[in-house]
Amino acid sequence: MANHKSALKRVRQNNKRRLRNKMRKTRIKNLSKAVHKAVEEKSPEKALELLRSAQRYIDKIGKKRGTLHRKAASRKVSRLTLKVNALLKG
């Protein structure tokens, strides 16, 4: 365990960041699952709407430092978009 003041502060900061990142990653997973579910149900309007909200949130988190890498965010959005586009075409 940390013994001096700056190390104790660092522990507090790390815990805050860990919980914040966990919340953000969980939200990304839930948004992705909702898009996948809409695609499985073959509901193009619902899938498009959910894709837009997921894309906005994932891009926003990708711009911030620490939670999700910029290219990982882009990859997640791209894969969701491919699924929805396949539903719209087929």
TORDREN-493455 format. One record per atom (N, C-alpha, C, CB): residue number from 1; atom name; x, y negated, z. Coordinates in steps of 0.02 Angstrom, whole numbers, padded with zeros to 5 digits. Glycine has a CB too. Example, Ala and Ser with C-alpha at 12.3 -4.5 7.8 and 13.67 -1.06 7.14 Angstrom:
+-----+----+--------+--------+--------+
!   i ! at !      X !      Y !      Z !
+-----+----+--------+--------+--------+
!   1 !  N !  00660 !  00284 !  00390 !
!   1 ! CA !  00615 !  00225 !  00390 !
!   1 !  C !  00660 !  00165 !  00390 !
!   1 ! CB !  00565 !  00224 !  00452 !
!   2 !  N !  00642 !  00112 !  00354 !
!   2 ! CA !  00684 !  00053 !  00357 !
!   2 !  C !  00645 ! -00002 !  00394 !
!   2 ! CB !  00704 !  00030 !  00286 !
+-----+----+--------+--------+--------+
//
This chain:
+-----+----+--------+--------+--------+
!   i ! at !      X !      Y !      Z !
+-----+----+--------+--------+--------+
!   1 !  N !  00042 !  00059 !  00000 !
!   1 ! CA !  00000 !  00000 !  00000 !
!   1 !  C !  00044 ! -00062 !  00000 !
!   1 ! CB ! -00048 !  00000 !  00061 !
!   2 !  N !  00018 ! -00115 ! -00028 !
!   2 ! CA !  00055 ! -00178 ! -00032 !
!   2 !  C !  00065 ! -00208 !  00037 !
!   2 ! CB !  00018 ! -00228 ! -00078 !
!   3 !  N !  00123 ! -00240 !  00046 !
!   3 ! CA !  00138 ! -00268 !  00111 !
!   3 !  C !  00142 ! -00344 !  00113 !
!   3 ! CB !  00203 ! -00240 !  00135 !
!   4 !  N !  00158 ! -00375 !  00058 !
!   4 ! CA !  00165 ! -00448 !  00061 !
!   4 !  C !  00108 ! -00481 !  00023 !
!   4 ! CB !  00232 ! -00469 !  00032 !
!   5 !  N !  00102 ! -00546 !  00035 !
!   5 ! CA !  00044 ! -00584 !  00013 !
!   5 !  C !  00032 ! -00580 ! -00063 !
!   5 ! CB !  00053 ! -00656 !  00033 !
!   6 !  N !  00084 ! -00588 ! -00102 !
!   6 ! CA !  00074 ! -00588 ! -00175 !
!   6 !  C !  00054 ! -00519 ! -00200 !
!   6 ! CB !  00139 ! -00611 ! -00210 !
!   7 !  N !  00080 ! -00466 ! -00168 !
!   7 ! CA !  00061 ! -00399 ! -00189 !
!   7 !  C ! -00012 ! -00384 ! -00170 !
!   7 ! CB !  00108 ! -00347 ! -00156 !
!   8 !  N ! -00034 ! -00409 ! -00113 !
!   8 ! CA ! -00104 ! -00400 ! -00093 !
!   8 !  C ! -00150 ! -00436 ! -00142 !
!   8 ! CB ! -00116 ! -00426 ! -00022 !
!   9 !  N ! -00130 ! -00496 ! -00163 !
!   9 ! CA ! -00170 ! -00533 ! -00212 !
!   9 !  C ! -00172 ! -00495 ! -00278 !
!   9 ! CB ! -00140 ! -00604 ! -00223 !
!  10 !  N ! -00116 ! -00467 ! -00299 !
!  10 ! CA ! -00113 ! -00429 ! -00361 !
!  10 !  C ! -00161 ! -00369 ! -00359 !
!  10 ! CB ! -00041 ! -00405 ! -00375 !
!  11 !  N ! -00165 ! -00336 ! -00301 !
!  11 ! CA ! -00211 ! -00279 ! -00293 !
!  11 !  C ! -00283 ! -00302 ! -00301 !
!  11 ! CB ! -00201 ! -00246 ! -00224 !
!  12 !  N ! -00300 ! -00359 ! -00270 !
!  12 ! CA ! -00368 ! -00386 ! -00277 !
!  12 !  C ! -00384 ! -00403 ! -00350 !
!  12 ! CB ! -00376 ! -00448 ! -00233 !
!  13 !  N ! -00337 ! -00434 ! -00384 !
!  13 ! CA ! -00348 ! -00453 ! -00454 !
!  13 !  C ! -00356 ! -00391 ! -00498 !
!  13 ! CB ! -00289 ! -00495 ! -00480 !
!  14 !  N ! -00315 ! -00341 ! -00486 !
!  14 ! CA ! -00319 ! -00279 ! -00526 !
!  14 !  C ! -00386 ! -00244 ! -00516 !
!  14 ! CB ! -00262 ! -00232 ! -00508 !
!  15 !  N ! -00411 ! -00244 ! -00455 !
!  15 ! CA ! -00476 ! -00213 ! -00442 !
!  15 !  C ! -00532 ! -00250 ! -00477 !
!  15 ! CB ! -00490 ! -00210 ! -00367 !
!  16 !  N ! -00530 ! -00316 ! -00476 !
!  16 ! CA ! -00581 ! -00356 ! -00511 !
!  16 !  C ! -00579 ! -00341 ! -00586 !
!  16 ! CB ! -00570 ! -00431 ! -00499 !
!  17 !  N ! -00519 ! -00341 ! -00614 !
!  17 ! CA ! -00513 ! -00329 ! -00686 !
!  17 !  C ! -00535 ! -00258 ! -00705 !
!  17 ! CB ! -00440 ! -00340 ! -00709 !
!  18 !  N ! -00518 ! -00210 ! -00662 !
!  18 ! CA ! -00537 ! -00141 ! -00676 !
!  18 !  C ! -00612 ! -00134 ! -00678 !
!  18 ! CB ! -00507 ! -00094 ! -00622 !
!  19 !  N ! -00647 ! -00164 ! -00630 !
!  19 ! CA ! -00720 ! -00160 ! -00628 !
!  19 !  C ! -00751 ! -00197 ! -00688 !
!  19 ! CB ! -00747 ! -00188 ! -00562 !
!  20 !  N ! -00723 ! -00254 ! -00706 !
!  20 ! CA ! -00748 ! -00292 ! -00763 !
!  20 !  C ! -00739 ! -00253 ! -00827 !
!  20 ! CB ! -00712 ! -00360 ! -00768 !
!  21 !  N ! -00680 ! -00223 ! -00837 !
!  21 ! CA ! -00668 ! -00184 ! -00897 !
!  21 !  C ! -00712 ! -00122 ! -00900 !
!  21 ! CB ! -00594 ! -00163 ! -00900 !
!  22 !  N ! -00723 ! -00091 ! -00842 !
!  22 ! CA ! -00766 ! -00032 ! -00839 !
!  22 !  C ! -00837 ! -00049 ! -00860 !
!  22 ! CB ! -00766 ! -00002 ! -00768 !
!  23 !  N ! -00862 ! -00107 ! -00836 !
!  23 ! CA ! -00929 ! -00129 ! -00854 !
!  23 !  C ! -00934 ! -00142 ! -00929 !
!  23 ! CB ! -00948 ! -00193 ! -00815 !
!  24 !  N ! -00884 ! -00175 ! -00956 !
!  24 ! CA ! -00886 ! -00191 ! -01028 !
!  24 !  C ! -00882 ! -00128 ! -01071 !
!  24 ! CB ! -00828 ! -00237 ! -01045 !
!  25 !  N ! -00838 ! -00081 ! -01052 !
!  25 ! CA ! -00832 ! -00020 ! -01092 !
!  25 !  C ! -00895 !  00022 ! -01088 !
!  25 ! CB ! -00772 !  00021 ! -01067 !
!  26 !  N ! -00926 !  00024 ! -01029 !
!  26 ! CA ! -00989 !  00061 ! -01022 !
!  26 !  C ! -01043 !  00030 ! -01067 !
!  26 ! CB ! -01012 !  00062 ! -00949 !
!  27 !  N ! -01046 ! -00036 ! -01069 !
!  27 ! CA ! -01096 ! -00069 ! -01110 !
!  27 !  C ! -01084 ! -00053 ! -01184 !
!  27 ! CB ! -01095 ! -00145 ! -01098 !
!  28 !  N ! -01021 ! -00052 ! -01205 !
!  28 ! CA ! -01005 ! -00035 ! -01275 !
!  28 !  C ! -01028 !  00036 ! -01290 !
!  28 ! CB ! -00929 ! -00043 ! -01288 !
!  29 !  N ! -01015 !  00082 ! -01244 !
!  29 ! CA ! -01036 !  00151 ! -01255 !
!  29 !  C ! -01112 !  00157 ! -01260 !
!  29 ! CB ! -01011 !  00196 ! -01198 !
!  30 !  N ! -01148 !  00121 ! -01216 !
!  30 ! CA ! -01221 !  00124 ! -01217 !
!  30 !  C ! -01249 !  00094 ! -01281 !
!  30 ! CB ! -01249 !  00089 ! -01156 !
!  31 !  N ! -01221 !  00039 ! -01304 !
!  31 ! CA ! -01244 !  00009 ! -01366 !
!  31 !  C ! -01231 !  00056 ! -01425 !
!  31 ! CB ! -01208 ! -00059 ! -01378 !
!  32 !  N ! -01173 !  00088 ! -01426 !
!  32 ! CA ! -01157 !  00135 ! -01479 !
!  32 !  C ! -01205 !  00194 ! -01479 !
!  32 ! CB ! -01084 !  00160 ! -01472 !
!  33 !  N ! -01219 !  00220 ! -01420 !
!  33 ! CA ! -01266 !  00277 ! -01414 !
!  33 !  C ! -01335 !  00257 ! -01440 !
!  33 ! CB ! -01270 !  00301 ! -01341 !
!  34 !  N ! -01356 !  00196 ! -01426 !
!  34 ! CA ! -01421 !  00173 ! -01449 !
!  34 !  C ! -01424 !  00171 ! -01525 !
!  34 ! CB ! -01438 !  00104 ! -01419 !
!  35 !  N ! -01370 !  00148 ! -01556 !
!  35 ! CA ! -01367 !  00145 ! -01630 !
!  35 !  C ! -01369 !  00216 ! -01658 !
!  35 ! CB ! -01303 !  00108 ! -01654 !
!  36 !  N ! -01330 !  00262 ! -01628 !
!  36 ! CA ! -01328 !  00331 ! -01652 !
!  36 !  C ! -01397 !  00363 ! -01645 !
!  36 ! CB ! -01276 !  00372 ! -01612 !
!  37 !  N ! -01431 !  00349 ! -01590 !
!  37 ! CA ! -01498 !  00377 ! -01579 !
!  37 !  C ! -01547 !  00351 ! -01631 !
!  37 ! CB ! -01522 !  00361 ! -01509 !
!  38 !  N ! -01543 !  00287 ! -01647 !
!  38 ! CA ! -01588 !  00258 ! -01697 !
!  38 !  C ! -01574 !  00289 ! -01766 !
!  38 ! CB ! -01580 !  00181 ! -01700 !
!  39 !  N ! -01511 !  00303 ! -01780 !
!  39 ! CA ! -01493 !  00335 ! -01844 !
!  39 !  C ! -01521 !  00406 ! -01846 !
!  39 ! CB ! -01417 !  00335 ! -01855 !
!  40 !  N ! -01515 !  00443 ! -01791 !
!  40 ! CA ! -01542 !  00511 ! -01788 !
!  40 !  C ! -01618 !  00512 ! -01796 !
!  40 ! CB ! -01522 !  00545 ! -01722 !
!  41 !  N ! -01651 !  00461 ! -01769 !
!  41 ! CA ! -01724 !  00457 ! -01775 !
!  41 !  C ! -01745 !  00432 ! -01843 !
!  41 ! CB ! -01752 !  00411 ! -01721 !
!  42 !  N ! -01697 !  00414 ! -01885 !
!  42 ! CA ! -01710 !  00388 ! -01952 !
!  42 !  C ! -01754 !  00326 ! -01950 !
!  42 ! CB ! -01742 !  00443 ! -01996 !
!  43 !  N ! -01734 !  00279 ! -01908 !
!  43 ! CA ! -01770 !  00216 ! -01900 !
!  43 !  C ! -01725 !  00159 ! -01923 !
!  43 ! CB ! -01793 !  00206 ! -01826 !
!  44 !  N ! -01727 !  00141 ! -01988 !
!  44 ! CA ! -01679 !  00092 ! -02014 !
!  44 !  C ! -01685 !  00022 ! -01984 !
!  44 ! CB ! -01687 !  00087 ! -02088 !
!  45 !  N ! -01747 ! -00002 ! -01971 !
!  45 ! CA ! -01755 ! -00069 ! -01943 !
!  45 !  C ! -01725 ! -00073 ! -01873 !
!  45 ! CB ! -01829 ! -00089 ! -01942 !
!  46 !  N ! -01741 ! -00023 ! -01833 !
!  46 ! CA ! -01715 ! -00021 ! -01764 !
!  46 !  C ! -01640 ! -00014 ! -01764 !
!  46 ! CB ! -01748 !  00036 ! -01725 !
!  47 !  N ! -01614 !  00028 ! -01809 !
!  47 ! CA ! -01541 !  00039 ! -01813 !
!  47 !  C ! -01505 ! -00025 ! -01832 !
!  47 ! CB ! -01525 !  00095 ! -01863 !
!  48 !  N ! -01533 ! -00062 ! -01880 !
!  48 ! CA ! -01502 ! -00125 ! -01901 !
!  48 !  C ! -01501 ! -00176 ! -01844 !
!  48 ! CB ! -01539 ! -00154 ! -01961 !
!  49 !  N ! -01557 ! -00181 ! -01809 !
!  49 ! CA ! -01561 ! -00228 ! -01753 !
!  49 !  C ! -01511 ! -00210 ! -01698 !
!  49 ! CB ! -01633 ! -00229 ! -01724 !
!  50 !  N ! -01507 ! -00146 ! -01682 !
!  50 ! CA ! -01460 ! -00123 ! -01630 !
!  50 !  C ! -01388 ! -00131 ! -01653 !
!  50 ! CB ! -01473 ! -00050 ! -01611 !
!  51 !  N ! -01376 ! -00120 ! -01718 !
!  51 ! CA ! -01309 ! -00129 ! -01745 !
!  51 !  C ! -01286 ! -00201 ! -01738 !
!  51 ! CB ! -01306 ! -00107 ! -01818 !
!  52 !  N ! -01330 ! -00248 ! -01753 !
!  52 ! CA ! -01312 ! -00319 ! -01748 !
!  52 !  C ! -01293 ! -00337 ! -01676 !
!  52 ! CB ! -01370 ! -00363 ! -01771 !
!  53 !  N ! -01332 ! -00314 ! -01628 !
!  53 ! CA ! -01317 ! -00331 ! -01558 !
!  53 !  C ! -01253 ! -00297 ! -01536 !
!  53 ! CB ! -01375 ! -00312 ! -01512 !
!  54 !  N ! -01243 ! -00234 ! -01556 !
!  54 ! CA ! -01181 ! -00199 ! -01538 !
!  54 !  C ! -01121 ! -00232 ! -01570 !
!  54 ! CB ! -01186 ! -00125 ! -01559 !
!  55 !  N ! -01127 ! -00252 ! -01633 !
!  55 ! CA ! -01072 ! -00283 ! -01669 !
!  55 !  C ! -01052 ! -00348 ! -01636 !
!  55 ! CB ! -01091 ! -00294 ! -01742 !
!  56 !  N ! -01101 ! -00389 ! -01617 !
!  56 ! CA ! -01086 ! -00452 ! -01584 !
!  56 !  C ! -01048 ! -00440 ! -01519 !
!  56 ! CB ! -01151 ! -00491 ! -01569 !
!  57 !  N ! -01072 ! -00393 ! -01479 !
!  57 ! CA ! -01041 ! -00381 ! -01414 !
!  57 !  C ! -00971 ! -00351 ! -01421 !
!  57 ! CB ! -01085 ! -00335 ! -01372 !
!  58 !  N ! -00964 ! -00303 ! -01465 !
!  58 ! CA ! -00898 ! -00270 ! -01474 !
!  58 !  C ! -00847 ! -00320 ! -01500 !
!  58 ! CB ! -00904 ! -00209 ! -01522 !
!  59 !  N ! -00867 ! -00361 ! -01549 !
!  59 ! CA ! -00820 ! -00412 ! -01574 !
!  59 !  C ! -00801 ! -00461 ! -01521 !
!  59 ! CB ! -00851 ! -00448 ! -01634 !
!  60 !  N ! -00849 ! -00480 ! -01480 !
!  60 ! CA ! -00836 ! -00528 ! -01426 !
!  60 !  C ! -00785 ! -00498 ! -01377 !
!  60 ! CB ! -00902 ! -00546 ! -01388 !
!  61 !  N ! -00793 ! -00435 ! -01358 !
!  61 ! CA ! -00747 ! -00403 ! -01311 !
!  61 !  C ! -00679 ! -00392 ! -01344 !
!  61 ! CB ! -00776 ! -00337 ! -01286 !
!  62 !  N ! -00678 ! -00379 ! -01409 !
!  62 ! CA ! -00615 ! -00369 ! -01444 !
!  62 !  C ! -00572 ! -00432 ! -01446 !
!  62 ! CB ! -00629 ! -00346 ! -01515 !
!  63 !  N ! -00605 ! -00490 ! -01443 !
!  63 ! CA ! -00567 ! -00553 ! -01444 !
!  63 !  C ! -00535 ! -00568 ! -01377 !
!  63 ! CB ! -00613 ! -00610 ! -01464 !
!  64 !  N ! -00565 ! -00543 ! -01323 !
!  64 ! CA ! -00538 ! -00555 ! -01256 !
!  64 !  C ! -00478 ! -00509 ! -01244 !
!  64 ! CB ! -00592 ! -00545 ! -01202 !
!  65 !  N ! -00432 ! -00532 ! -01204 !
!  65 ! CA ! -00373 ! -00492 ! -01189 !
!  65 !  C ! -00388 ! -00439 ! -01136 !
!  65 ! CB ! -00314 ! -00536 ! -01167 !
!  66 !  N ! -00364 ! -00379 ! -01147 !
!  66 ! CA ! -00362 ! -00330 ! -01093 !
!  66 !  C ! -00413 ! -00275 ! -01094 !
!  66 ! CB ! -00370 ! -00365 ! -01032 !
!  67 !  N ! -00473 ! -00286 ! -01119 !
!  67 ! CA ! -00524 ! -00234 ! -01115 !
!  67 !  C ! -00518 ! -00186 ! -01174 !
!  67 ! CB ! -00593 ! -00264 ! -01112 !
!  68 !  N ! -00517 ! -00213 ! -01233 !
!  68 ! CA ! -00518 ! -00172 ! -01293 !
!  68 !  C ! -00474 ! -00205 ! -01346 !
!  68 ! CB ! -00591 ! -00162 ! -01320 !
!  69 !  N ! -00432 ! -00166 ! -01377 !
!  69 ! CA ! -00388 ! -00193 ! -01428 !
!  69 !  C ! -00429 ! -00218 ! -01488 !
!  69 ! CB ! -00336 ! -00141 ! -01451 !
!  70 !  N ! -00405 ! -00270 ! -01520 !
!  70 ! CA ! -00441 ! -00300 ! -01576 !
!  70 !  C ! -00455 ! -00250 ! -01631 !
!  70 ! CB ! -00400 ! -00359 ! -01604 !
!  71 !  N ! -00406 ! -00208 ! -01647 !
!  71 ! CA ! -00416 ! -00159 ! -01701 !
!  71 !  C ! -00461 ! -00102 ! -01679 !
!  71 ! CB ! -00349 ! -00132 ! -01725 !
!  72 !  N ! -00460 ! -00084 ! -01616 !
!  72 ! CA ! -00506 ! -00032 ! -01591 !
!  72 !  C ! -00577 ! -00057 ! -01595 !
!  72 ! CB ! -00488 ! -00013 ! -01518 !
!  73 !  N ! -00588 ! -00120 ! -01579 !
!  73 ! CA ! -00655 ! -00150 ! -01583 !
!  73 !  C ! -00678 ! -00149 ! -01656 !
!  73 ! CB ! -00655 ! -00222 ! -01556 !
!  74 !  N ! -00634 ! -00168 ! -01701 !
!  74 ! CA ! -00651 ! -00168 ! -01772 !
!  74 !  C ! -00668 ! -00098 ! -01796 !
!  74 ! CB ! -00593 ! -00197 ! -01813 !
!  75 !  N ! -00631 ! -00049 ! -01774 !
!  75 ! CA ! -00643 !  00021 ! -01794 !
!  75 !  C ! -00711 !  00045 ! -01769 !
!  75 ! CB ! -00587 !  00067 ! -01767 !
!  76 !  N ! -00728 !  00028 ! -01708 !
!  76 ! CA ! -00793 !  00048 ! -01680 !
!  76 !  C ! -00851 !  00018 ! -01721 !
!  76 ! CB ! -00799 !  00028 ! -01606 !
!  77 !  N ! -00845 ! -00046 ! -01736 !
!  77 ! CA ! -00897 ! -00080 ! -01775 !
!  77 !  C ! -00902 ! -00049 ! -01845 !
!  77 ! CB ! -00883 ! -00156 ! -01781 !
!  78 !  N ! -00845 ! -00035 ! -01875 !
!  78 ! CA ! -00843 ! -00006 ! -01942 !
!  78 !  C ! -00878 !  00062 ! -01944 !
!  78 ! CB ! -00771 !  00000 ! -01966 !
!  79 !  N ! -00865 !  00103 ! -01894 !
!  79 ! CA ! -00895 !  00170 ! -01894 !
!  79 !  C ! -00970 !  00167 ! -01882 !
!  79 ! CB ! -00862 !  00213 ! -01840 !
!  80 !  N ! -00992 !  00121 ! -01839 !
!  80 ! CA ! -01064 !  00113 ! -01829 !
!  80 !  C ! -01097 !  00089 ! -01893 !
!  80 ! CB ! -01078 !  00064 ! -01771 !
!  81 !  N ! -01064 !  00042 ! -01927 !
!  81 ! CA ! -01092 !  00014 ! -01989 !
!  81 !  C ! -01097 !  00068 ! -02043 !
!  81 ! CB ! -01048 ! -00043 ! -02015 !
!  82 !  N ! -01047 !  00112 ! -02047 !
!  82 ! CA ! -01050 !  00167 ! -02096 !
!  82 !  C ! -01110 !  00212 ! -02083 !
!  82 ! CB ! -00986 !  00208 ! -02093 !
!  83 !  N ! -01124 !  00227 ! -02020 !
!  83 ! CA ! -01181 !  00270 ! -02003 !
!  83 !  C ! -01246 !  00237 ! -02024 !
!  83 ! CB ! -01181 !  00285 ! -01928 !
!  84 !  N ! -01254 !  00172 ! -02009 !
!  84 ! CA ! -01316 !  00138 ! -02024 !
!  84 !  C ! -01323 !  00131 ! -02100 !
!  84 ! CB ! -01317 !  00069 ! -01990 !
!  85 !  N ! -01270 !  00116 ! -02135 !
!  85 ! CA ! -01273 !  00109 ! -02208 !
!  85 !  C ! -01292 !  00176 ! -02241 !
!  85 ! CB ! -01207 !  00084 ! -02236 !
!  86 !  N ! -01266 !  00230 ! -02214 !
!  86 ! CA ! -01284 !  00296 ! -02241 !
!  86 !  C ! -01359 !  00309 ! -02231 !
!  86 ! CB ! -01241 !  00353 ! -02206 !
!  87 !  N ! -01386 !  00287 ! -02175 !
!  87 ! CA ! -01458 !  00294 ! -02163 !
!  87 !  C ! -01498 !  00253 ! -02213 !
!  87 ! CB ! -01476 !  00274 ! -02091 !
!  88 !  N ! -01475 !  00192 ! -02227 !
!  88 ! CA ! -01511 !  00148 ! -02272 !
!  88 !  C ! -01510 !  00174 ! -02344 !
!  88 ! CB ! -01481 !  00078 ! -02269 !
!  89 !  N ! -01454 !  00204 ! -02364 !
!  89 ! CA ! -01449 !  00229 ! -02433 !
!  89 !  C ! -01486 !  00295 ! -02442 !
!  89 ! CB ! -01376 !  00239 ! -02452 !
!  90 !  N ! -01484 !  00337 ! -02391 !
!  90 ! CA ! -01511 !  00404 ! -02399 !
!  90 !  C ! -01577 !  00415 ! -02370 !
!  90 ! CB ! -01467 !  00452 ! -02373 !
+-----+----+--------+--------+--------+
//
